[in-house]
Amino acid sequence: MILVAAFVYMFYLYLLIGFVFAIWFTLSGVNTLDKGMEHASWGVRLLLIPGSILLWAVLWTKYINHK
């Protein structure tokens, strides 16, 4: 049971990090990876948040390798 609780807490931590990353990414990080997003509306940026939360590790790696 302790193993399950540890897994759940790790999942929550992953989602928390993803949420913080998604807010930063939609505000400024996406402009670095895709120049077409510079003039995108806030509605389009809001659509990026759920995917950014779940795929933050992949997007972070792409952002680091892009610079």
Secondary structure, 3 states (H helix, E strand, C coil): CHHHHHHHHHHHHHHHHHHHHHHHHHHHHHHHHCHHHHHCCHHHHHHHHHHHHHCHHHHHHHHHHHC
